[in-house]
Amino acid sequence: MTDNNPAGQRGPAEHERRDQILELANELFSAHGYRKTSVTDIAKAVGVSSAYLYRFFDSKQAIGEAVCAMTLAKIDVALKEIAERDDSATQRLRDLLDCLLEKGLELFLKERRMHDIVVVAIENQWHHMSVHDDIIYEAIRRIVADGRESGEFERKTPLDEVTIAIRKTAAVYGHPVLLELNDPDELKRNLAAVTGLILRSLAP
């Protein structure tokens, strides 16, 4: 469950000024990258002093974590929606893996500066990266469980073992550094082959 007021963030979680800080920080990170943006830069954009900014966030990292959470939430919401649909488990699993790749390419490669902040988040093990990973895991687990219930998937292998295997296999399609190292068209072709192999392994 996502914390509404994560560590490092001060003041009421829904404070209007806090939202303004995050909005402008997001714009600066997108334009210049996380590493090249300072707290002073953000404070100037907001029109306040750095000291005032620290009333809401105790560090640049705290701001970065909040912006990163907002970025990853775009993927998290889409994955949850797919997992909860009424379609067959087979179709939902295909769509989930496709979505993971498409959203990853969109957020991490097309929006190049957001790639920077997610890489920093992975390197420093920011909290929301584990939250994001948990959401992917739970979405896969739900789909596989539904597929077992409907008779689409085999039931002999432990559910958690199957979920972990799929999650680890699909990791390349949601990792900014790994996405950057591969051609998008080749990734899409490879994903189709990987998805087919996963589904055949799940057949009863």
C-alpha positions as CSV (number, residue, x, y, z in Angstrom):
1,M,0.0,0.0,0.0
2,T,1.4,3.4,-1.0
3,D,2.1,5.8,1.9
4,N,0.2,9.1,1.5
5,N,2.9,10.9,3.4
6,P,6.2,9.1,2.7
7,A,9.4,9.6,4.7
8,G,11.1,12.9,3.9
9,Q,7.9,14.7,3.1
10,R,6.6,17.3,5.6
11,G,3.3,19.0,6.0
12,P,-0.2,17.9,5.0
13,A,-0.1,15.4,2.2
14,E,-2.7,17.2,0.1
15,H,-1.4,20.7,0.7
16,E,-1.9,22.9,-2.3
17,R,1.7,24.3,-2.1
18,R,3.1,20.7,-1.9
19,D,1.3,19.8,-5.1
20,Q,2.7,23.0,-6.8
21,I,6.2,22.1,-5.7
22,L,5.9,18.6,-7.2
23,E,4.4,19.9,-10.4
24,L,7.2,22.4,-10.9
25,A,9.9,19.9,-9.8
26,N,8.5,17.4,-12.3
27,E,8.9,20.1,-15.1
28,L,12.5,20.8,-14.0
29,F,13.4,17.2,-13.8
30,S,11.9,16.6,-17.2
31,A,13.7,19.6,-18.8
32,H,17.1,19.2,-17.1
33,G,17.3,15.8,-15.4
34,Y,17.2,14.9,-11.7
35,R,20.9,15.1,-11.2
36,K,21.3,18.6,-12.6
37,T,18.3,20.1,-10.8
38,S,19.0,21.6,-7.3
39,V,16.6,22.4,-4.4
40,T,17.5,26.1,-5.1
41,D,16.3,25.6,-8.7
42,I,13.0,24.2,-7.6
43,A,12.5,26.9,-4.9
44,K,13.1,29.6,-7.5
45,A,10.6,28.0,-9.9
46,V,8.0,27.9,-7.1
47,G,8.9,31.5,-6.1
48,V,9.9,30.7,-2.5
49,S,13.1,30.3,-0.5
50,S,14.8,26.9,-0.1
51,A,14.1,27.2,3.6
52,Y,10.4,27.4,2.9
53,L,10.6,24.4,0.6
54,Y,12.0,22.3,3.4
55,R,8.8,22.8,5.3
56,F,7.3,20.3,2.9
57,F,10.3,18.1,1.9
58,D,13.4,17.5,3.9
59,S,15.7,16.9,0.9
60,K,15.9,16.9,-2.9
61,Q,15.7,13.1,-2.7
62,A,12.3,13.4,-0.9
63,I,11.0,15.5,-3.8
64,G,12.6,13.1,-6.3
65,E,10.9,10.2,-4.7
66,A,7.5,11.8,-4.8
67,V,7.9,12.7,-8.5
68,C,9.2,9.2,-9.2
69,A,6.1,7.8,-7.5
70,M,3.9,10.0,-9.7
71,T,5.7,8.7,-12.8
72,L,5.5,5.0,-11.9
73,A,1.8,5.5,-10.9
74,K,1.1,5.9,-14.6
75,I,2.2,2.3,-15.2
76,D,0.8,1.0,-11.9
77,V,-2.8,2.2,-12.7
78,A,-2.7,0.7,-16.2
79,L,-1.5,-2.7,-14.9
80,K,-4.1,-2.8,-12.1
81,E,-6.9,-2.1,-14.6
82,I,-5.7,-4.9,-16.9
83,A,-5.5,-7.4,-13.9
84,E,-9.1,-6.5,-12.9
85,R,-10.7,-6.8,-16.3
86,D,-13.3,-9.5,-17.1
87,D,-11.3,-10.8,-20.1
88,S,-9.7,-14.3,-20.1
89,A,-6.6,-14.7,-18.0
90,T,-4.7,-15.5,-21.2
91,Q,-5.6,-12.2,-22.8
92,R,-5.0,-10.3,-19.6
93,L,-1.5,-11.7,-19.3
94,R,-0.7,-10.9,-22.9
95,D,-2.0,-7.3,-22.4
96,L,-0.2,-6.9,-19.1
97,L,3.2,-7.8,-20.6
98,D,2.5,-5.6,-23.6
99,C,1.5,-2.7,-21.4
100,L,4.6,-3.1,-19.3
101,L,6.8,-2.7,-22.4
102,E,4.7,0.1,-24.0
103,K,4.6,2.2,-20.8
104,G,8.3,1.6,-20.2
105,L,9.2,2.8,-23.6
106,E,7.0,5.8,-23.3
107,L,8.1,6.9,-19.9
108,F,11.7,5.9,-19.8
109,L,12.8,6.5,-23.4
110,K,10.5,9.1,-25.0
111,E,10.5,11.2,-21.8
112,R,14.3,11.0,-21.6
113,R,14.7,13.0,-18.4
114,M,12.3,10.8,-16.5
115,H,14.6,7.9,-17.4
116,D,17.2,9.7,-15.3
117,I,15.2,9.9,-12.2
118,V,14.1,6.2,-12.4
119,V,17.7,5.1,-12.8
120,V,18.6,7.1,-9.7
121,A,15.6,5.5,-7.9
122,I,16.8,2.0,-8.8
123,E,20.4,2.8,-7.9
124,N,19.5,4.1,-4.5
125,Q,16.6,1.7,-3.8
126,W,14.0,4.3,-3.3
127,H,10.9,3.1,-1.5
128,H,8.4,3.4,-4.4
129,M,10.5,1.1,-6.6
130,S,9.7,-1.7,-4.3
131,V,6.0,-0.6,-4.2
132,H,6.0,-0.6,-8.0
133,D,7.5,-4.1,-8.1
134,D,4.9,-5.3,-5.6
135,I,2.1,-4.0,-7.8
136,I,3.5,-5.8,-10.9
137,Y,3.9,-9.0,-8.9
138,E,0.3,-8.8,-7.5
139,A,-1.1,-8.1,-10.9
140,I,0.6,-11.2,-12.4
141,R,-0.4,-13.3,-9.4
142,R,-4.1,-12.3,-9.7
143,I,-4.2,-13.1,-13.4
144,V,-2.5,-16.5,-12.9
145,A,-4.8,-17.4,-10.0
146,D,-7.8,-16.5,-12.1
147,G,-6.5,-18.6,-15.0
148,R,-6.1,-21.6,-12.7
149,E,-9.7,-21.0,-11.4
150,S,-11.1,-20.9,-15.0
151,G,-9.1,-23.9,-16.1
152,E,-6.9,-22.0,-18.5
153,F,-3.7,-22.6,-16.6
154,E,-2.1,-25.6,-14.8
155,R,-2.4,-25.9,-11.0
156,K,0.6,-28.1,-10.1
157,T,3.3,-25.5,-9.8
158,P,3.1,-23.4,-6.7
159,L,1.4,-20.1,-7.5
160,D,4.2,-17.9,-6.0
161,E,6.8,-19.8,-8.0
162,V,5.0,-19.2,-11.2
163,T,4.4,-15.5,-10.4
164,I,8.1,-14.9,-9.6
165,A,9.2,-16.7,-12.7
166,I,7.0,-14.5,-14.9
167,R,7.9,-11.3,-13.1
168,K,11.6,-12.0,-13.4
169,T,11.3,-13.0,-17.1
170,A,9.4,-9.8,-17.8
171,A,11.8,-7.6,-15.8
172,V,13.7,-6.4,-18.9
173,Y,10.5,-4.9,-20.3
174,G,10.1,-2.5,-17.4
175,H,13.7,-1.5,-16.6
176,P,14.9,1.8,-18.1
177,V,18.5,0.8,-18.5
178,L,17.7,-2.5,-20.1
179,L,15.2,-0.8,-22.4
180,E,17.8,1.7,-23.5
181,L,20.2,-1.0,-24.5
182,N,17.8,-2.7,-26.9
183,D,16.0,-1.7,-30.1
184,P,12.3,-1.1,-29.4
185,D,11.1,-3.1,-32.4
186,E,13.3,-6.0,-31.5
187,L,12.0,-5.8,-27.9
188,K,8.4,-6.0,-29.2
189,R,9.2,-9.1,-31.3
190,N,11.1,-10.7,-28.5
191,L,8.2,-10.0,-26.1
192,A,5.7,-11.8,-28.4
193,A,8.0,-14.9,-28.4
194,V,8.5,-14.7,-24.6
195,T,4.8,-14.3,-24.0
196,G,4.0,-17.3,-26.2
197,L,6.5,-19.4,-24.3
198,I,5.0,-18.3,-20.9
199,L,1.5,-19.2,-22.0
200,R,2.5,-22.6,-23.3
201,S,4.2,-23.3,-20.0
202,L,1.0,-22.4,-18.2
203,A,-1.2,-24.7,-20.2
204,P,-3.0,-27.4,-18.2
